[in-house]
């Protein structure tokens, strides 16, 4: 991070970004199409279908040698579990809402069930309390979702699932909807923007993620078509800019940055264009698809809360710090996968596990989630 206000002004120059970030070509996977597809097939076989293949092979071998039938019986539960992951967990959605209460910095996974009427899918809706916002006199509620990955890919979100996600969001008691990026998979798909049209909230803001710009062919590119299509259905994609809104008579500033992989992110343009104005904002929220934005956030930015996605919470993990397949690797912060964290100068960052999957269909130890965030001040919590 920069160490002082003298470096604050030019910290987002192209030269500095090139020295601190790896900026890949968005369509690099197309230039290495064979290698990309081969690697994907290997991932699918190893992580999605390995136990099913093991069971089939074991069953075949047991017909040749009766001793091997024990191996087939042992592999059956694993095969059934992975079938469940591929055909049920990936596509089902819950009518009622799961609420998971997390404390200020708690990582508890205790569930509080509301209702028992289910469809096929359990869509977990996290309800989290942020209790350190002294400026908030009333709780602020935000519907937040990230990493949907709609498209025609093997792992992508179906349109039926997209509608279910929208229905959950519309039923949440808030006027604010924030999208954390990655609506798309690997290709541009116009039908995906129907999701934003389905969201019936007064305020709809979001950012683009790395998958939302994969169709571009040049470095340092902004997905203009994506931004325009989203805007046509009332979704404001924030690119190094911020908007003021009022909730309960209080001003909130919501800013968004370009995805870090574009190399065109600039926090100076997000909030500091208003520095010479009289600012009575009670809360500053920054939306960044990639949580590595914390490398560039300074105390002078006066950001209360950062909302991010991208990591899928590791997508496959067996516990804290044990990630079998980190779907979206964080270069410097291996443990910055999901939940609530606080920077040394007080800014908090919340990382969503996302509502979809990437590359593979399997998601273990990380739920597909739509999240309801309730922001409280300490004073309000103590008096409640």
C-alpha beads as a LAMMPS data file, in Angstrom:
LAMMPS data file: protein, C-alpha beads

384 atoms
383 bonds

1 atom types
1 bond types

-500.0 500.0 xlo xhi
-500.0 500.0 ylo yhi
-500.0 500.0 zlo zhi

Masses

1 110.0

Atoms # bond

1 1 1 0.000 0.000 0.000
2 1 1 1.005 3.584 -0.447
3 1 1 2.441 5.243 2.632
4 1 1 1.063 8.740 2.727
5 1 1 -0.984 11.307 0.915
6 1 1 1.901 12.302 -1.405
7 1 1 1.588 8.922 -3.109
8 1 1 -2.164 9.026 -2.843
9 1 1 -2.753 11.065 -5.991
10 1 1 -0.904 8.957 -8.563
11 1 1 -1.392 5.503 -7.030
12 1 1 -3.572 4.360 -9.967
13 1 1 -1.270 5.312 -12.822
14 1 1 -0.789 2.609 -15.446
15 1 1 2.906 2.294 -14.512
16 1 1 2.122 1.573 -10.861
17 1 1 -0.684 -0.854 -11.695
18 1 1 1.551 -2.788 -14.098
19 1 1 4.149 -3.152 -11.344
20 1 1 1.659 -4.357 -8.737
21 1 1 -0.931 -6.352 -10.708
22 1 1 -0.925 -9.054 -13.342
23 1 1 -3.129 -7.786 -16.185
24 1 1 -3.970 -10.721 -18.513
25 1 1 -5.593 -10.508 -21.929
26 1 1 -9.308 -11.052 -21.390
27 1 1 -9.582 -13.558 -24.213
28 1 1 -6.369 -15.424 -23.424
29 1 1 -8.313 -18.635 -22.970
30 1 1 -9.422 -18.399 -26.635
31 1 1 -5.836 -18.160 -27.847
32 1 1 -5.034 -21.353 -25.963
33 1 1 -8.356 -23.023 -26.669
34 1 1 -7.047 -26.593 -26.807
35 1 1 -5.029 -26.309 -23.591
36 1 1 -7.909 -24.534 -21.868
37 1 1 -10.442 -27.214 -22.830
38 1 1 -8.073 -30.037 -21.946
39 1 1 -7.446 -28.553 -18.509
40 1 1 -11.186 -28.139 -18.007
41 1 1 -11.842 -31.771 -18.929
42 1 1 -9.244 -32.879 -16.401
43 1 1 -10.852 -30.720 -13.697
44 1 1 -14.281 -32.132 -14.506
45 1 1 -13.091 -35.739 -14.409
46 1 1 -11.102 -35.337 -11.211
47 1 1 -13.410 -33.056 -9.233
48 1 1 -16.887 -33.666 -10.643
49 1 1 -16.994 -37.268 -11.745
50 1 1 -14.059 -39.071 -10.111
51 1 1 -16.076 -41.083 -7.599
52 1 1 -18.740 -41.967 -10.142
53 1 1 -16.069 -43.203 -12.520
54 1 1 -14.422 -45.060 -9.645
55 1 1 -17.708 -46.784 -8.839
56 1 1 -18.349 -47.793 -12.454
57 1 1 -14.827 -49.147 -12.853
58 1 1 -15.061 -50.918 -9.501
59 1 1 -18.370 -52.495 -10.448
60 1 1 -16.899 -53.694 -13.734
61 1 1 -13.858 -55.159 -12.007
62 1 1 -16.027 -56.877 -9.410
63 1 1 -17.681 -58.830 -12.200
64 1 1 -14.246 -60.155 -13.070
65 1 1 -13.109 -60.761 -9.502
66 1 1 -15.670 -61.151 -6.660
67 1 1 -13.125 -59.893 -4.130
68 1 1 -13.360 -56.427 -5.684
69 1 1 -17.084 -56.169 -4.958
70 1 1 -16.136 -54.690 -1.560
71 1 1 -14.476 -51.832 -3.390
72 1 1 -17.670 -51.210 -5.349
73 1 1 -19.831 -51.147 -2.208
74 1 1 -17.428 -48.756 -0.485
75 1 1 -17.479 -46.357 -3.437
76 1 1 -21.284 -46.278 -3.760
77 1 1 -21.966 -43.542 -1.129
78 1 1 -19.314 -41.309 -2.680
79 1 1 -20.755 -41.823 -6.143
80 1 1 -24.263 -40.976 -4.915
81 1 1 -22.995 -37.870 -3.120
82 1 1 -21.315 -36.546 -6.241
83 1 1 -24.422 -37.295 -8.290
84 1 1 -26.317 -35.158 -5.778
85 1 1 -23.784 -32.341 -6.235
86 1 1 -24.038 -32.443 -10.026
87 1 1 -27.782 -32.743 -10.518
88 1 1 -29.510 -31.440 -7.379
89 1 1 -27.315 -28.999 -5.483
90 1 1 -26.304 -27.153 -8.630
91 1 1 -29.891 -26.411 -9.693
92 1 1 -32.228 -26.287 -6.709
93 1 1 -33.568 -23.225 -4.924
94 1 1 -35.326 -22.618 -1.630
95 1 1 -38.659 -20.812 -1.350
96 1 1 -38.124 -19.608 2.213
97 1 1 -34.988 -17.953 3.506
98 1 1 -32.155 -19.424 5.527
99 1 1 -30.743 -16.818 7.858
100 1 1 -27.228 -17.270 9.185
101 1 1 -26.414 -14.838 11.941
102 1 1 -22.770 -13.881 12.112
103 1 1 -21.391 -11.709 14.843
104 1 1 -19.110 -8.735 14.270
105 1 1 -16.150 -10.889 13.279
106 1 1 -17.623 -14.319 13.916
107 1 1 -17.221 -17.095 11.352
108 1 1 -19.985 -19.234 12.877
109 1 1 -21.936 -21.455 10.514
110 1 1 -24.933 -22.036 12.799
111 1 1 -28.213 -22.113 10.902
112 1 1 -31.521 -20.595 11.902
113 1 1 -34.252 -22.217 9.813
114 1 1 -37.396 -20.339 8.870
115 1 1 -40.083 -22.475 7.293
116 1 1 -39.946 -25.964 5.867
117 1 1 -41.380 -25.459 2.385
118 1 1 -38.610 -26.299 -0.075
119 1 1 -38.157 -26.675 -3.779
120 1 1 -35.173 -28.571 -5.058
121 1 1 -32.584 -25.983 -4.166
122 1 1 -31.372 -24.656 -0.861
123 1 1 -30.367 -21.090 -1.596
124 1 1 -28.779 -19.869 1.585
125 1 1 -29.495 -16.243 2.409
126 1 1 -26.985 -14.959 4.918
127 1 1 -28.145 -12.356 7.397
128 1 1 -25.095 -10.640 8.806
129 1 1 -24.686 -7.921 11.414
130 1 1 -22.000 -5.260 11.010
131 1 1 -21.982 -3.512 14.378
132 1 1 -19.143 -1.001 14.020
133 1 1 -20.815 1.696 11.955
134 1 1 -21.187 4.494 14.497
135 1 1 -22.666 6.796 11.856
136 1 1 -25.754 4.654 11.293
137 1 1 -28.765 5.657 13.368
138 1 1 -31.044 3.038 11.817
139 1 1 -30.206 -0.355 10.315
140 1 1 -29.468 -0.292 6.588
141 1 1 -30.506 -3.411 4.684
142 1 1 -28.833 -4.488 1.447
143 1 1 -29.549 -7.420 -0.861
144 1 1 -26.227 -8.631 -2.244
145 1 1 -25.381 -11.343 -4.762
146 1 1 -22.298 -12.111 -6.812
147 1 1 -20.864 -14.657 -9.259
148 1 1 -24.007 -16.018 -10.909
149 1 1 -22.239 -17.252 -14.070
150 1 1 -25.204 -17.524 -16.434
151 1 1 -24.663 -19.062 -19.849
152 1 1 -24.414 -22.254 -21.853
153 1 1 -21.309 -23.700 -20.228
154 1 1 -21.215 -27.034 -18.448
155 1 1 -21.147 -25.356 -15.056
156 1 1 -23.312 -22.324 -15.771
157 1 1 -26.485 -21.105 -14.098
158 1 1 -29.732 -21.980 -15.890
159 1 1 -32.434 -19.409 -16.614
160 1 1 -34.826 -21.162 -14.223
161 1 1 -32.265 -20.798 -11.480
162 1 1 -31.771 -17.163 -12.451
163 1 1 -35.486 -16.504 -11.943
164 1 1 -35.419 -18.171 -8.533
165 1 1 -32.513 -16.007 -7.428
166 1 1 -34.394 -12.895 -8.548
167 1 1 -37.513 -13.995 -6.659
168 1 1 -35.513 -14.404 -3.451
169 1 1 -34.011 -10.946 -3.828
170 1 1 -37.397 -9.375 -4.536
171 1 1 -38.801 -10.883 -1.345
172 1 1 -36.078 -9.370 0.845
173 1 1 -37.120 -6.321 2.932
174 1 1 -34.814 -3.758 1.347
175 1 1 -34.812 -1.115 -1.389
176 1 1 -31.119 -1.632 -2.206
177 1 1 -29.751 -4.349 -4.487
178 1 1 -26.015 -4.614 -5.132
179 1 1 -24.437 -6.981 -7.650
180 1 1 -20.819 -8.018 -7.130
181 1 1 -19.909 -8.991 -10.698
182 1 1 -19.667 -12.096 -12.915
183 1 1 -23.157 -12.354 -14.344
184 1 1 -21.695 -14.151 -17.373
185 1 1 -19.621 -17.291 -17.898
186 1 1 -17.220 -17.117 -20.815
187 1 1 -19.291 -15.646 -23.642
188 1 1 -21.553 -12.630 -24.031
189 1 1 -25.199 -13.661 -23.573
190 1 1 -27.979 -11.109 -23.988
191 1 1 -30.565 -13.246 -22.199
192 1 1 -28.566 -12.901 -18.983
193 1 1 -29.630 -9.260 -18.651
194 1 1 -33.203 -10.356 -18.037
195 1 1 -31.982 -11.072 -14.513
196 1 1 -31.413 -7.385 -13.819
197 1 1 -34.829 -6.610 -15.289
198 1 1 -36.430 -9.144 -12.937
199 1 1 -35.027 -7.373 -9.873
200 1 1 -37.694 -5.005 -8.553
201 1 1 -35.759 -2.742 -6.215
202 1 1 -35.624 1.041 -6.017
203 1 1 -31.828 1.146 -6.165
204 1 1 -29.860 -1.289 -8.331
205 1 1 -26.075 -0.958 -8.518
206 1 1 -23.284 -3.300 -9.495
207 1 1 -19.852 -3.799 -11.015
208 1 1 -18.523 -5.994 -13.793
209 1 1 -16.364 -9.016 -12.987
210 1 1 -13.595 -10.757 -14.896
211 1 1 -16.067 -13.136 -16.582
212 1 1 -18.205 -10.202 -17.724
213 1 1 -15.306 -8.998 -19.866
214 1 1 -13.915 -12.322 -21.109
215 1 1 -15.349 -11.661 -24.554
216 1 1 -13.049 -8.665 -25.022
217 1 1 -9.845 -9.143 -26.987
218 1 1 -7.646 -6.340 -25.710
219 1 1 -5.921 -5.465 -22.468
220 1 1 -7.122 -2.412 -20.561
221 1 1 -10.665 -2.760 -21.868
222 1 1 -14.039 -1.932 -20.347
223 1 1 -17.051 -4.101 -21.369
224 1 1 -19.088 -1.213 -22.751
225 1 1 -21.743 -3.463 -24.295
226 1 1 -22.263 -5.198 -20.952
227 1 1 -22.659 -1.847 -19.194
228 1 1 -25.118 -0.513 -21.795
229 1 1 -27.260 -3.672 -21.798
230 1 1 -27.447 -3.596 -18.002
231 1 1 -28.371 0.083 -18.056
232 1 1 -31.185 -0.588 -20.518
233 1 1 -32.976 -2.601 -17.811
234 1 1 -32.294 -0.171 -14.970
235 1 1 -29.073 -1.677 -13.589
236 1 1 -26.302 0.882 -13.004
237 1 1 -22.868 -0.674 -13.502
238 1 1 -20.439 1.556 -11.635
239 1 1 -17.026 1.976 -13.266
240 1 1 -14.776 4.126 -11.084
241 1 1 -17.729 6.241 -9.994
242 1 1 -20.182 6.599 -7.136
243 1 1 -23.822 7.451 -6.593
244 1 1 -25.578 9.094 -3.653
245 1 1 -28.850 7.647 -2.380
246 1 1 -31.031 8.358 0.633
247 1 1 -32.371 5.693 2.979
248 1 1 -34.421 6.704 6.012
249 1 1 -33.451 10.310 5.286
250 1 1 -29.721 9.512 5.476
251 1 1 -27.260 9.836 2.606
252 1 1 -25.317 6.761 1.534
253 1 1 -22.603 6.739 -1.116
254 1 1 -22.194 3.561 -3.157
255 1 1 -19.123 3.393 -5.373
256 1 1 -17.821 0.781 -7.772
257 1 1 -14.485 0.119 -9.461
258 1 1 -13.554 -1.595 -12.691
259 1 1 -12.460 -5.190 -12.221
260 1 1 -8.821 -5.392 -11.177
261 1 1 -7.924 -7.614 -14.128
262 1 1 -8.871 -4.804 -16.516
263 1 1 -6.098 -2.632 -15.090
264 1 1 -8.410 0.394 -15.314
265 1 1 -9.566 0.631 -11.702
266 1 1 -9.119 4.008 -10.000
267 1 1 -10.340 4.742 -6.480
268 1 1 -9.430 8.411 -6.858
269 1 1 -12.219 8.760 -9.398
270 1 1 -14.742 6.863 -7.261
271 1 1 -15.031 9.066 -4.197
272 1 1 -12.485 11.871 -4.406
273 1 1 -14.288 13.755 -7.148
274 1 1 -16.592 14.867 -4.306
275 1 1 -13.844 15.904 -1.899
276 1 1 -14.318 19.625 -2.496
277 1 1 -18.050 19.382 -1.911
278 1 1 -19.912 19.514 1.363
279 1 1 -20.279 15.833 2.144
280 1 1 -22.827 14.776 4.727
281 1 1 -22.667 11.111 3.749
282 1 1 -23.079 8.774 6.712
283 1 1 -21.868 5.623 4.977
284 1 1 -19.448 4.890 2.141
285 1 1 -19.716 1.506 0.448
286 1 1 -17.275 0.342 -2.225
287 1 1 -18.137 -2.540 -4.555
288 1 1 -15.185 -4.373 -6.105
289 1 1 -15.537 -7.776 -7.738
290 1 1 -12.040 -8.787 -6.661
291 1 1 -11.272 -8.451 -2.913
292 1 1 -7.621 -7.741 -3.704
293 1 1 -8.723 -4.126 -4.003
294 1 1 -7.613 -3.882 -0.368
295 1 1 -4.065 -3.563 -1.732
296 1 1 -5.046 -0.116 -2.945
297 1 1 -7.489 1.123 -0.294
298 1 1 -6.137 3.789 2.052
299 1 1 -7.468 5.261 5.269
300 1 1 -7.927 8.560 3.414
301 1 1 -10.567 6.918 1.212
302 1 1 -12.863 6.846 4.259
303 1 1 -14.596 3.668 3.098
304 1 1 -16.762 1.980 5.709
305 1 1 -17.507 -1.266 3.889
306 1 1 -16.215 -3.090 0.802
307 1 1 -18.404 -5.699 -0.899
308 1 1 -16.669 -8.316 -3.058
309 1 1 -17.091 -11.735 -4.615
310 1 1 -14.850 -13.602 -7.076
311 1 1 -13.506 -16.237 -4.674
312 1 1 -16.569 -18.520 -4.416
313 1 1 -15.236 -19.098 -0.889
314 1 1 -12.760 -21.527 -2.440
315 1 1 -15.629 -23.526 -4.009
316 1 1 -14.180 -26.790 -2.708
317 1 1 -12.925 -26.788 0.850
318 1 1 -13.083 -29.165 3.791
319 1 1 -12.572 -26.558 6.486
320 1 1 -10.788 -23.336 7.329
321 1 1 -7.588 -23.116 5.325
322 1 1 -8.074 -26.505 3.617
323 1 1 -8.990 -25.744 0.013
324 1 1 -8.804 -28.670 -2.382
325 1 1 -9.443 -26.493 -5.393
326 1 1 -9.296 -22.723 -5.078
327 1 1 -11.400 -21.709 -8.053
328 1 1 -10.396 -18.046 -7.996
329 1 1 -6.954 -17.856 -6.378
330 1 1 -6.035 -14.777 -4.412
331 1 1 -2.395 -14.000 -5.094
332 1 1 -1.403 -12.468 -1.768
333 1 1 -4.223 -13.336 0.598
334 1 1 -4.709 -17.092 0.550
335 1 1 -7.101 -16.971 3.498
336 1 1 -9.155 -14.061 2.168
337 1 1 -11.823 -16.336 0.716
338 1 1 -15.098 -15.370 2.345
339 1 1 -16.837 -13.729 5.245
340 1 1 -16.194 -10.529 7.123
341 1 1 -12.738 -9.025 7.637
342 1 1 -11.451 -5.708 8.929
343 1 1 -8.454 -3.719 7.684
344 1 1 -6.020 -2.133 10.117
345 1 1 -7.589 1.321 9.792
346 1 1 -11.163 0.131 10.332
347 1 1 -12.536 -0.438 6.821
348 1 1 -14.418 -3.721 6.626
349 1 1 -14.663 -6.075 3.676
350 1 1 -17.365 -8.668 3.153
351 1 1 -16.753 -11.400 0.555
352 1 1 -19.676 -13.353 -0.871
353 1 1 -19.491 -17.037 -1.774
354 1 1 -21.554 -16.279 -4.874
355 1 1 -24.682 -17.847 -6.306
356 1 1 -23.006 -20.021 -8.918
357 1 1 -19.966 -22.080 -9.795
358 1 1 -17.075 -21.688 -12.207
359 1 1 -15.248 -24.219 -14.407
360 1 1 -16.715 -27.160 -12.467
361 1 1 -20.176 -27.865 -11.029
362 1 1 -19.000 -29.066 -7.635
363 1 1 -19.246 -26.778 -4.608
364 1 1 -18.273 -28.247 -1.242
365 1 1 -17.931 -26.290 1.991
366 1 1 -19.194 -23.157 0.250
367 1 1 -22.872 -22.520 -0.361
368 1 1 -24.544 -20.795 -3.273
369 1 1 -25.840 -17.685 -1.565
370 1 1 -27.987 -14.611 -1.842
371 1 1 -27.207 -12.336 1.067
372 1 1 -29.174 -9.887 3.146
373 1 1 -26.792 -7.504 4.901
374 1 1 -28.058 -5.477 7.844
375 1 1 -25.756 -2.666 8.905
376 1 1 -26.029 -1.451 12.499
377 1 1 -24.197 1.012 14.710
378 1 1 -22.989 -0.087 18.143
379 1 1 -25.293 2.444 19.740
380 1 1 -28.310 1.020 17.941
381 1 1 -27.401 -2.553 18.870
382 1 1 -26.879 -1.683 22.545
383 1 1 -30.215 0.114 22.755
384 1 1 -32.191 -2.569 20.973

Bonds

1 1 1 2
2 1 2 3
3 1 3 4
4 1 4 5
5 1 5 6
6 1 6 7
7 1 7 8
8 1 8 9
9 1 9 10
10 1 10 11
11 1 11 12
12 1 12 13
13 1 13 14
14 1 14 15
15 1 15 16
16 1 16 17
17 1 17 18
18 1 18 19
19 1 19 20
20 1 20 21
21 1 21 22
22 1 22 23
23 1 23 24
24 1 24 25
25 1 25 26
26 1 26 27
27 1 27 28
28 1 28 29
29 1 29 30
30 1 30 31
31 1 31 32
32 1 32 33
33 1 33 34
34 1 34 35
35 1 35 36
36 1 36 37
37 1 37 38
38 1 38 39
39 1 39 40
40 1 40 41
41 1 41 42
42 1 42 43
43 1 43 44
44 1 44 45
45 1 45 46
46 1 46 47
47 1 47 48
48 1 48 49
49 1 49 50
50 1 50 51
51 1 51 52
52 1 52 53
53 1 53 54
54 1 54 55
55 1 55 56
56 1 56 57
57 1 57 58
58 1 58 59
59 1 59 60
60 1 60 61
61 1 61 62
62 1 62 63
63 1 63 64
64 1 64 65
65 1 65 66
66 1 66 67
67 1 67 68
68 1 68 69
69 1 69 70
70 1 70 71
71 1 71 72
72 1 72 73
73 1 73 74
74 1 74 75
75 1 75 76
76 1 76 77
77 1 77 78
78 1 78 79
79 1 79 80
80 1 80 81
81 1 81 82
82 1 82 83
83 1 83 84
84 1 84 85
85 1 85 86
86 1 86 87
87 1 87 88
88 1 88 89
89 1 89 90
90 1 90 91
91 1 91 92
92 1 92 93
93 1 93 94
94 1 94 95
95 1 95 96
96 1 96 97
97 1 97 98
98 1 98 99
99 1 99 100
100 1 100 101
101 1 101 102
102 1 102 103
103 1 103 104
104 1 104 105
105 1 105 106
106 1 106 107
107 1 107 108
108 1 108 109
109 1 109 110
110 1 110 111
111 1 111 112
112 1 112 113
113 1 113 114
114 1 114 115
115 1 115 116
116 1 116 117
117 1 117 118
118 1 118 119
119 1 119 120
120 1 120 121
121 1 121 122
122 1 122 123
123 1 123 124
124 1 124 125
125 1 125 126
126 1 126 127
127 1 127 128
128 1 128 129
129 1 129 130
130 1 130 131
131 1 131 132
132 1 132 133
133 1 133 134
134 1 134 135
135 1 135 136
136 1 136 137
137 1 137 138
138 1 138 139
139 1 139 140
140 1 140 141
141 1 141 142
142 1 142 143
143 1 143 144
144 1 144 145
145 1 145 146
146 1 146 147
147 1 147 148
148 1 148 149
149 1 149 150
150 1 150 151
151 1 151 152
152 1 152 153
153 1 153 154
154 1 154 155
155 1 155 156
156 1 156 157
157 1 157 158
158 1 158 159
159 1 159 160
160 1 160 161
161 1 161 162
162 1 162 163
163 1 163 164
164 1 164 165
165 1 165 166
166 1 166 167
167 1 167 168
168 1 168 169
169 1 169 170
170 1 170 171
171 1 171 172
172 1 172 173
173 1 173 174
174 1 174 175
175 1 175 176
176 1 176 177
177 1 177 178
178 1 178 179
179 1 179 180
180 1 180 181
181 1 181 182
182 1 182 183
183 1 183 184
184 1 184 185
185 1 185 186
186 1 186 187
187 1 187 188
188 1 188 189
189 1 189 190
190 1 190 191
191 1 191 192
192 1 192 193
193 1 193 194
194 1 194 195
195 1 195 196
196 1 196 197
197 1 197 198
198 1 198 199
199 1 199 200
200 1 200 201
201 1 201 202
202 1 202 203
203 1 203 204
204 1 204 205
205 1 205 206
206 1 206 207
207 1 207 208
208 1 208 209
209 1 209 210
210 1 210 211
211 1 211 212
212 1 212 213
213 1 213 214
214 1 214 215
215 1 215 216
216 1 216 217
217 1 217 218
218 1 218 219
219 1 219 220
220 1 220 221
221 1 221 222
222 1 222 223
223 1 223 224
224 1 224 225
225 1 225 226
226 1 226 227
227 1 227 228
228 1 228 229
229 1 229 230
230 1 230 231
231 1 231 232
232 1 232 233
233 1 233 234
234 1 234 235
235 1 235 236
236 1 236 237
237 1 237 238
238 1 238 239
239 1 239 240
240 1 240 241
241 1 241 242
242 1 242 243
243 1 243 244
244 1 244 245
245 1 245 246
246 1 246 247
247 1 247 248
248 1 248 249
249 1 249 250
250 1 250 251
251 1 251 252
252 1 252 253
253 1 253 254
254 1 254 255
255 1 255 256
256 1 256 257
257 1 257 258
258 1 258 259
259 1 259 260
260 1 260 261
261 1 261 262
262 1 262 263
263 1 263 264
264 1 264 265
265 1 265 266
266 1 266 267
267 1 267 268
268 1 268 269
269 1 269 270
270 1 270 271
271 1 271 272
272 1 272 273
273 1 273 274
274 1 274 275
275 1 275 276
276 1 276 277
277 1 277 278
278 1 278 279
279 1 279 280
280 1 280 281
281 1 281 282
282 1 282 283
283 1 283 284
284 1 284 285
285 1 285 286
286 1 286 287
287 1 287 288
288 1 288 289
289 1 289 290
290 1 290 291
291 1 291 292
292 1 292 293
293 1 293 294
294 1 294 295
295 1 295 296
296 1 296 297
297 1 297 298
298 1 298 299
299 1 299 300
300 1 300 301
301 1 301 302
302 1 302 303
303 1 303 304
304 1 304 305
305 1 305 306
306 1 306 307
307 1 307 308
308 1 308 309
309 1 309 310
310 1 310 311
311 1 311 312
312 1 312 313
313 1 313 314
314 1 314 315
315 1 315 316
316 1 316 317
317 1 317 318
318 1 318 319
319 1 319 320
320 1 320 321
321 1 321 322
322 1 322 323
323 1 323 324
324 1 324 325
325 1 325 326
326 1 326 327
327 1 327 328
328 1 328 329
329 1 329 330
330 1 330 331
331 1 331 332
332 1 332 333
333 1 333 334
334 1 334 335
335 1 335 336
336 1 336 337
337 1 337 338
338 1 338 339
339 1 339 340
340 1 340 341
341 1 341 342
342 1 342 343
343 1 343 344
344 1 344 345
345 1 345 346
346 1 346 347
347 1 347 348
348 1 348 349
349 1 349 350
350 1 350 351
351 1 351 352
352 1 352 353
353 1 353 354
354 1 354 355
355 1 355 356
356 1 356 357
357 1 357 358
358 1 358 359
359 1 359 360
360 1 360 361
361 1 361 362
362 1 362 363
363 1 363 364
364 1 364 365
365 1 365 366
366 1 366 367
367 1 367 368
368 1 368 369
369 1 369 370
370 1 370 371
371 1 371 372
372 1 372 373
373 1 373 374
374 1 374 375
375 1 375 376
376 1 376 377
377 1 377 378
378 1 378 379
379 1 379 380
380 1 380 381
381 1 381 382
382 1 382 383
383 1 383 384
